[in-house]
Amino acid sequence: MSTDPDGCVLQAEGLTMRFNAPEGAITLFSGVDLSIPEGDTVAVLGTSGSGKSTLLGLLAGLDQPTAGRVLLDGYDLSRLDEDARAELRAGRVGFVFQAFHLLPGMTALENVMLPGELAGEPDVRRHAEEALTRVGLAGRLAHYPSQLSGGEQQRVAMARAFVGRPRVLFADEPTGNLDRHTGEHIIDALFELNRDYRTTLVLVTHDPELAGRCRRVLRVGGDGVREEAAA
């Protein structure tokens, strides 16, 4: 459970990200403060190269900021080493990316079981089967990624992300490799799982229509992150 008294599963305080480039120092954003409560849906918009995915990586503890800090479930990520951050994420965070990142030599069921097996969790197979059934793939458990369509592969990735009932799910352009019709089904499933499990959803997208389905919209660009009114 969250250790934050206000129920915020994600907080950023003074978050700043700079890096050096051949043309000089570049500041993606500076002094960002955010509070994201449990069960919220947040879209992150911005032009290519604005820092959308970087912000996602910082909030997830995959990257370290130049300054400021991120609190995940009340834990200050800046005080944890890489192994400790990975251990913290394992029980609290799920990821869905534009690339599906499925292991080609494993079946759909084995791909979804893998995180639980690595963590030594009980009833891994049953939970994986339930997760795949939840995303409409009960009949595809024994299929390998090469035997699945793009939409089906993304559903496997979603099942893998949700099988541990994470408190936060980060999705980075989850429909970027899919046709519009298939992408709409994937997004419907994401929001359904968000509603049913109260999983906080932080979604990077370039699609204003998709962003309009989220309760909050963050715009990255111009050295900052600002909140916009949701459509």
Secondary structure, DSSP 8 states (H G I E B T S, - for coil): ----TT-EEEEEEEEEEEEEETTEEEEEEEEEEEEEETT-EEEEE--TTSSHHHHHHHHTTSS--SEEEEEETTEEGGGS-HHHHHHHHHTTEEEEESS----TTS-HHHHHHHHHHHHT-TTHHHHHHHHHHHTT-GGGTT--GGGS-HHHHHHHHHHHHHTT--SEEEEESTTTTS-HHHHHHHHHHHHHHHHHHT-EEEEE-S-HHHHTTSSEEEEEETTEEEEE---
